Amino acid sequence: MVKEVAFQVERAMPVDTKRVRGPEESQSPWLFVQQSRGQPTRVPQTRESERRADGRRRGQVDARPMFARCGLVSQAKGSAYIEAGNTKLICSVYGPRETERKDELDMKAGRLVCAFRLAPFSCAKRCPWIQGSQEKDLTLSLQESLQPGVCLHKYPRSQIEVNVLVLENDGSALAHAITCASLALADAGIEMYDLVLGCSLRQDGAAYLLDPTCSEENGDESTENQGSLTVALLPTLNQISGLLSTGEMKEETVVGAVRACVEGCQRLYPAAQQCLLKSVRRKVPAPQN
């Protein structure tokens, strides 16, 4: 009787014919790489103490795979969407428009107005609708990181609004917000000196965790050398536009942490370039023969 009910339920469920089913069994790509080189098949082993929850190793410049796309919000001048692991953000850029303030500084150069918001369903603990102190601090850090990369002197008497909304927060929200906002500004046609890319790092004793997840960010803070670092980089100019450090870190580890974040930003640069290239190809019509 149970088998008949299960068979009826299985027949009633719709089958997704568009989804390509992957193989039930898979093999490591290292097997094929070393076989093609004529070397014995040896799969590199990772110690359990060095392995992170998502399979990455401690102390290596190994960020989570990033998916980015521009031009998703039709009402905005420019927009971008980023997924990095389970962290998901969307950014909308409006302007340049006439500024509301009429002081002397706004007459010579434009203003960059940023807003960093966490959706109520983005965190494990529900966030209130009213903007809290954490969001205000992240908004200030986002604005300070983006401002050196934007040519504000090209937009006198005007302001550019950047709104970042975190849909799901699984760590490194500020770093990915910097990258997402930079892509949205470029998609809006705002003149910039260079893209601004962000990367975060969590120091865990003697090792470091690049692009940490939410559980790694909220790790044990009772021991020493458990600080966090977020770096904003202009990759072509090789200049750091923003640096935010929290927690306790030893002096000898700060320099190495900054270098690891800079290398992580440089690795994200090709993905950001491809995202903007695809956005331009969608906007510009193909030439007709």
N, C-alpha and C positions, 0 to 999 in steps of 0.2 A: 504493500500500500504506500509506503514511504517512497519507494522508487517511482511509482506512477505519479505521485504528486510532484516530485522533483523533476520528472520528465515534462510534465505539463507546464511547470514554472519556467523551465529552460526554453520550451517552445514559445511561450508567451513573451519572453524578453527579446527586444529588437537586437539585431546583429549589426554592428558598425562595420559596414563593408569598405568604408573609405580608409580606415586605419590599417596601416601595414603592421602585421604581427611580426615581432622579432623572434629570433631563435630562442628556444627554451634553454639551451646551453651555449655558453660563450667561452672564448679562450682569450688569454692575455695577448695584446699586440706585440709584446716583447718576444714571443715565440717566433712570429713571422719575421721580425726585424733581424734577429740574430741568425735565423736560418738562411736568410738571403745573403748575409755576410759570410756564411760558411763557418760560423762560430757555434759552439755548443749551446744548447738552449738552457739558459740560466735566468730565472726570473729573480729580479732583485727583491730581497727580503727586507721588510721593515719591522723594526722592533715595536712591540705593543706600546712601549712608553713613548715612542716618537710619533705614533700614529694619532691623528685627530679623529673626531667623530665622523667627519665627512670624507675620510680617506686621505687627506693631505698630511704632509709631514711637518713637524715642528722645525723652526729655524730655517725654512726655505722660502724663497720669494715665489709663492704659489697662491695666487688669488683665485677666487671662485670664477667660473666661466660667466661672462657678462653678455646679456642680450640687450641691445639698444635699438630704438627706432624713433625717428623724428616725424613730426607732422600729424599727430593723432588727434589733437584738439583743433577742430576747424574754426572755432570762434576766436582763438588766440592768434597773435601775430606769429608766434613760433612755439613749438612744444616738443617734448621728448619724453620717452618712457624707457625705464631701465629695470632689468631683472638681474640680480646677482645672487645666485642660490635662491633662498626664499625671501630675500629683501627686494621689495618692489616699490618703485617711486615713479611719479609723474610730475612734470614741471610745465608750466604755462608762462609765456612771456607776453606782456602787453606794452604797447608803446613803440617808439617814443611819443609821448603826449605832453601837453602843456603842464608845467609843474604848478602845484597849488601854492607853494611857498615862493615869495618874491624877494629873497635876500640877495646880497651881492654875489655870493658864491654860485647860486643857481643861474645867475645871468651869464657867467663866464663858462661854466661847464654844466653838464647834465647831472642828474641824481639817479642813483641806483637804489631802488626800494625792494627789499627782499622780505619774504614771508615763508617761514618753515613751519609746517603743521603736520601733526601726527593724527591719522584717522583714529576714531574711537575704537575700531576693531583691529588696529594694526599691531597692538602689543598683547602680550599674554594678560597683563593687567589693564583693564579698560581705561582709556584716557578720557578726561573730561573735555567737554566742548570748549570751555573757556581756556584761552592760551595760558599755559603755566610758565614758571620760571625756566624750566628746561627748554621749552620751545623758544623762548626769548633769547636764551644764550646761544642756541643753535642758529637762530636767525642772524644774530650779530656775527657769529663765526662764518656763516655762509656769505654774508655781505662783504666782510673783510677779505675773504679769499677770492671772491669774484671781481671786486672793484679794480685791482691792478691789471686785470686782463681786458677790461673794456675801455674803449676810446671815448670817454665821457666828454672830452673837449670837442668832439664832433657834434654833440647834441646840446647846445646851449639853450637855456630856458625850457628845458624839457626833463621828463623823468621816465625811467624804464622800470617796469614792475616785473618782478620775478616771484612766482608763487610755486612752492614745492610742497607736494602732498605725499606723505609716506603711506602707502596702502598696506604694506606688511613690513614689519621691522624685525629682521633676523640678524641684526648686527651691522656695524659700519654704515649707519644711516647717513651720517654727515658727509663721509667721503663720497658715497655714491650720489648724494644730493648735489655736491659740487660738480661732479661730472655731468649729471643730468641737466643741471641749470646751464652749464657751459654749452652743451649740445643744443639746448632750447634757444639760447641767445644766438648761436650761429645759425640755427634754422630760421630765426626771425630776421636775419639779415643785419644784425647789429655789428658794427665794425669793432673788431677785437684785435689786440696785439697777438694773441695766441689763445688756443684752448686752455682751459683750466681743468686739470684732472686731479682727483682726490684718491688717497689711499690711507688706510688705517692699520695700526699695529697694536697688538697687546703683548706686553712683556710678561712672560711666565717664568720667573726664576732666571735660569741661565739661557733658556731658549726664548724665542719670540713666535707669536702667532700672527701672521699677516692676514689681513682681511678677516678679522675674527667674527664669529657668529654671536648671536645674542647670549647663548649659554656661556661662551668663552669670555665675553665682555663682563658678565656678572659672576665671574669665578671667585675663587677664594682670595680676598684682599687682606687677610690677616698676616700673610708672609711678606717678606721684603721683595722689592723689585717687581711690583705688580702694576706698573703704570700703563697708560694708554697714550697713543700718539696718532694724530691725524695731520697729514701733510697735503697741501694744495700746490701743484706744480704747473708751471708753464713749460711744456716739454720741449718745444722748439728752441725757446730762449734759454732753457735749462735754469730757470729761476724759480725760487719758492715764493709763492704769493701769500701763503697762510700756513700757520703751524699752531696746533692746539695740543697741549699736553696736560694730562690729568693723572693724578695718582703719584706714587713714589717710584722713581727710577734712578739708578745710579748714574754717575757722571760718565763712566766709561761705556755705558750701554746706550746713551742718548745719541751719540754720533752714529753708531752702527744702526740704530733704529731709523734714523732719518735717511740714511743711505738705502736701507731696505725699502722704505716707503717710496723714495725717489725711483728706485728700480721698478717697483710695482706700478707706479704711474706710467713709466716709459713702456711697460708691457701692455698697458691699456690703450696706448695711443693709436696703434694700428686699427683696433676695433672701433674707436671713435671716428677715425678717418673714413672707414668703410661705411659707417652709419650715415655720415654726412654726404658721402658720395652717392649712396642710394637715394637719399632724400632729394638731392639736386637732380638726379636722373628722373625721378617721379615728377618733379615740377617742370623741368624743361622738356618740351615735346621733342620727339625724335625727328630729325630732318627727313623731309619727303623727297624722294627721287623724282 
